[in-house]
Amino acid sequence: MSEHAALEQTLLAAETALLDAQQRGDIAALAALLAEDFEEIGSGGRHYDRAQVLHAIGGTPLEAFEIGDFHLRALAEDLALLRFHTRLRRGGIVLHSLRSSLWRRDHGAWRIAFHQGTSCAGAYGPVPEAPMKHSARRGIFHGL
């Protein structure tokens, strides 16, 4: 396996672990993956810091998720940019987003330093209902 493919696999697992932690409401697992200086711009354009993201866990539960169309761009030895698509089921509603994450390796562990999600339902035409290419899934999407 190439170094690029190995890093892609590692960071796909890390993104999946982030969504798993949100699905379970596991604040400790989420905190372990967020850099101390983590920032996020949510799909509605609002800015969040690490403390706000951790505080929000336990709101409307994430029932199921799928990550697909995963692309990695290594920016430096310890810095990587990811771009991907998610399909989430929350509160009985399916949400589609285009996402980007900046991951930084600190003391040997990859942690997310920045994330932005942009809602894409309707903006890019119909989103395929079949499983996405290179996907990771958790939960069941009934009725899709």
Secondary structure as GFF3:
##gff-version 3
##sequence-region A 1 144
A	DSSP	alpha_helix	3	24	.	.	.	ID=ss1
A	DSSP	alpha_helix	27	33	.	.	.	ID=ss2
A	DSSP	beta_strand	34	41	.	.	.	ID=ss3
A	DSSP	beta_strand	47	49	.	.	.	ID=ss4
A	DSSP	alpha_helix	50	56	.	.	.	ID=ss5
A	DSSP	beta_strand	62	76	.	.	.	ID=ss6
A	DSSP	beta_strand	79	90	.	.	.	ID=ss7
A	DSSP	beta_strand	93	106	.	.	.	ID=ss8
A	DSSP	beta_strand	109	119	.	.	.	ID=ss9
A	DSSP	beta_strand	136	138	.	.	.	ID=ss10
###
